[in-house]
Amino acid sequence: MPTWKRENDGFNGNIANVAVKNLVRNESSGFSFPETLKGSKKRRFSAKEVIYRQNERVDRVFMILSGMVELLSYLPNGRARIVRLHSHNHWLGLEGSVGPFYEHTAIAVDKVEVAYISLEKFSAFERENPHQYCQILKQGYKYLAQADRWIADFSTGAIKSRVARLVAFLAKLEYGESSTRVELLTVHEMADMLGVTPESVSRILAEFKRTHTLHKLESYSDGLYEIDSYRLQQDARQ
């Protein structure tokens, strides 16, 4: 397993209360996970730090409390490709319920905080609370559906429309369904997700900024932009 920076190894009562009340309610499925998180521990990861690696044996299941995580798949030639993004309330390592190894490498995009439980405890949860266990696995199925969307939305069509779809996807992932704000990834990360050159992504983002499809919010972080939703939707449909 990767070497982690350890801060507050125990998932203590105060942290658990905050997590359960404010963070662990899953907006897409409409239920919370207080029972699942009992006995869990907490870890914080810096940007670009590895959480787990592809083909390592699954021994933990994680839930993201804050930040964003990218999943990388390594091809036989050694090249890595970003195949999925996950944000708060998303689970990682669910493949441990059906196979012995992690299918991807998980890397923190920015500062990330997770709660995790051992695979043994997660498996026992199937017996103790089968309803919530099934709900968690349903969320895993949604991740697979998201992967299909990547193929359809991010790998086909004109580059400009693909960049527009990716920006809309990031906004929804980061801030919710109807968000008009987005924090962009790096040009290289976006290019890797789309399978195009960083120069192509940079050129299109520059165009979005000139036409005010993206308007930089000066008082926030460098990568935070206000979106002209109508313009972005028009570009995504091209």
C-alpha positions in Angstrom: 0.0 0.0 0.0 1.2 3.6 -0.5 2.9 5.5 2.4 0.3 7.9 3.8 0.7 11.1 5.7 -1.2 10.4 8.9 -3.2 12.9 10.8 -5.6 11.8 13.6 -5.6 8.1 12.9 -8.9 7.6 14.8 -12.2 8.6 13.4 -13.3 10.1 16.8 -16.7 11.0 18.1 -16.6 14.7 17.1 -15.4 14.0 13.6 -18.0 11.3 13.2 -20.8 13.6 14.3 -19.8 16.2 11.8 -19.3 13.7 9.0 -22.6 12.0 9.6 -24.6 15.2 9.9 -23.0 17.3 7.2 -21.0 15.1 4.8 -22.2 11.6 4.4 -25.7 12.1 3.1 -25.7 10.9 -0.4 -27.6 13.3 -2.6 -28.0 10.9 -5.5 -29.5 8.0 -3.5 -31.1 9.9 -0.6 -29.8 8.0 2.4 -27.0 8.4 4.9 -24.3 6.1 6.2 -23.9 6.5 10.0 -23.9 2.7 10.5 -21.4 2.1 7.7 -19.0 4.6 9.2 -19.0 3.2 12.7 -15.5 2.2 13.6 -14.0 3.9 10.5 -10.8 5.9 10.4 -9.9 9.1 8.7 -7.0 10.1 6.4 -6.0 13.3 4.7 -4.2 13.3 1.4 -2.3 16.1 -0.3 -2.8 16.9 -4.0 -1.3 14.3 -6.3 -0.9 11.8 -3.4 -1.7 8.2 -4.2 -4.6 6.6 -2.1 -4.2 3.2 -3.6 -2.7 1.6 -6.7 -4.1 -0.5 -9.5 -3.6 -4.3 -8.9 -2.9 -3.9 -5.2 -5.0 -6.2 -3.1 -8.2 -4.6 -1.8 -8.0 -4.3 2.0 -10.0 -1.0 2.6 -13.1 0.7 1.3 -13.1 4.5 1.3 -15.7 7.2 1.3 -14.7 10.7 0.2 -15.5 13.4 2.8 -14.1 16.3 0.9 -12.0 17.0 -2.2 -11.8 15.2 -5.6 -10.2 11.9 -6.6 -9.2 10.8 -10.0 -9.0 7.1 -11.0 -6.3 6.1 -13.5 -6.1 3.0 -15.6 -2.6 1.9 -16.8 -2.3 0.5 -20.2 0.2 -2.3 -21.1 2.5 0.3 -22.6 2.6 2.0 -19.2 0.6 5.1 -20.2 -2.0 6.2 -17.7 -5.5 7.5 -18.6 -7.9 9.2 -16.3 -11.1 7.1 -16.5 -13.3 8.5 -13.7 -13.6 11.4 -11.2 -15.1 11.1 -7.7 -16.0 13.8 -5.2 -17.6 14.0 -1.7 -19.9 11.2 -0.6 -18.5 8.9 -3.3 -17.2 5.4 -2.4 -13.9 4.0 -3.6 -12.7 0.4 -3.6 -16.2 -1.2 -4.0 -14.6 -3.6 -6.5 -13.4 -5.4 -3.4 -16.9 -6.9 -3.0 -16.5 -8.9 -6.2 -12.7 -9.2 -6.8 -9.5 -9.2 -4.8 -7.6 -6.3 -6.5 -8.1 -2.6 -7.0 -9.0 -2.0 -10.7 -7.5 1.5 -10.8 -5.0 3.8 -9.2 -6.7 6.5 -7.0 -5.0 9.9 -6.8 -6.0 13.0 -4.9 -6.7 15.9 -7.3 -6.6 18.4 -4.5 -6.6 18.2 -0.8 -8.7 15.1 0.0 -10.2 13.7 3.2 -11.6 10.2 3.4 -13.1 7.9 5.9 -12.3 4.2 5.4 -13.2 0.8 6.9 -11.5 -2.5 6.4 -12.9 -4.8 3.6 -13.7 -7.3 6.4 -15.9 -4.8 8.2 -17.5 -3.7 4.9 -18.3 -7.4 4.0 -19.8 -8.0 7.4 -22.1 -5.0 6.8 -23.8 -7.1 4.1 -25.1 -9.4 6.9 -25.8 -6.6 9.4 -27.6 -4.2 7.2 -28.3 -5.7 3.8 -30.5 -2.8 2.7 -27.8 -0.1 3.1 -25.2 -2.5 1.7 -27.3 -2.9 -1.5 -27.7 0.8 -1.7 -24.0 1.3 -1.6 -23.5 -1.3 -4.4 -26.2 0.6 -6.4 -24.0 3.6 -6.2 -21.1 1.5 -7.5 -23.3 0.6 -10.5 -23.9 4.3 -11.1 -20.1 4.8 -11.3 -20.1 2.2 -14.1 -22.9 4.1 -15.9 -20.7 7.2 -15.5 -17.9 5.4 -17.2 -20.2 4.7 -20.2 -21.0 8.4 -20.3 -17.3 9.2 -20.5 -17.1 7.1 -23.6 -20.1 8.8 -25.2 -19.6 12.4 -24.1 -15.9 12.8 -23.9 -14.5 10.5 -26.6 -16.8 11.4 -29.6 -17.6 14.6 -31.5 -15.8 17.8 -32.1 -13.1 18.8 -29.5 -14.9 22.0 -28.6 -18.1 20.2 -27.8 -16.2 17.6 -25.7 -14.5 20.3 -23.7 -17.9 22.0 -23.1 -19.4 18.7 -21.9 -16.4 18.1 -19.6 -16.8 21.6 -18.1 -20.5 21.0 -17.5 -19.7 17.6 -15.9 -17.1 19.1 -13.6 -19.6 21.8 -12.5 -22.2 19.2 -11.6 -19.6 17.0 -9.8 -18.1 19.8 -7.8 -21.1 22.0 -6.9 -24.3 20.1 -7.8 -26.8 19.6 -10.5 -27.7 23.2 -11.4 -24.3 24.8 -10.6 -23.2 27.9 -12.6 -19.7 27.6 -11.1 -16.8 25.3 -11.9 -13.3 24.8 -10.7 -11.3 23.7 -13.7 -8.7 20.9 -13.6 -5.3 21.5 -15.2 -5.1 21.6 -19.0 -3.1 18.4 -19.0 -5.7 16.6 -16.8 -8.6 17.7 -19.0 -6.6 16.7 -22.1 -5.9 13.3 -20.7 -9.6 12.7 -19.9 -10.6 13.7 -23.4 -7.8 12.0 -25.3 -6.6 15.2 -27.0 -3.6 17.4 -26.8 -3.2 20.0 -24.0 -2.8 22.7 -26.7 -6.2 21.9 -28.1 -7.8 22.2 -24.6 -5.9 25.4 -23.8 -7.1 27.0 -27.1 -10.7 26.1 -26.5 -10.7 27.3 -22.9 -9.2 30.6 -24.1 -12.0 30.9 -26.5 -14.6 30.2 -23.8 -13.0 33.0 -21.7 -13.0 35.5 -24.6 -16.7 34.8 -25.3 -17.5 35.0 -21.6 -18.7 31.4 -21.6 -16.3 31.2 -18.6 -15.8 34.2 -16.4 -13.0 34.1 -13.8 -14.1 34.9 -10.3 -11.2 37.0 -9.1 -12.0 36.8 -5.4 -11.8 33.0 -5.3 -9.2 30.4 -6.2 -7.3 30.7 -9.5 -9.3 28.0 -11.2 -12.9 29.0 -10.2 -15.2 30.3 -13.0 -18.7 31.5 -13.4 -20.5 29.7 -16.3 -22.8 31.1 -19.0 -24.9 28.0 -19.0 -26.7 28.9 -22.2 -23.5 29.4 -24.2 -21.9 26.3 -22.7 -25.0 24.2 -23.6 -24.9 25.5 -27.2 -21.2 24.6 -27.5 -21.8 21.1 -26.0 -24.4 20.4 -28.7 -22.2 21.2 -31.6 
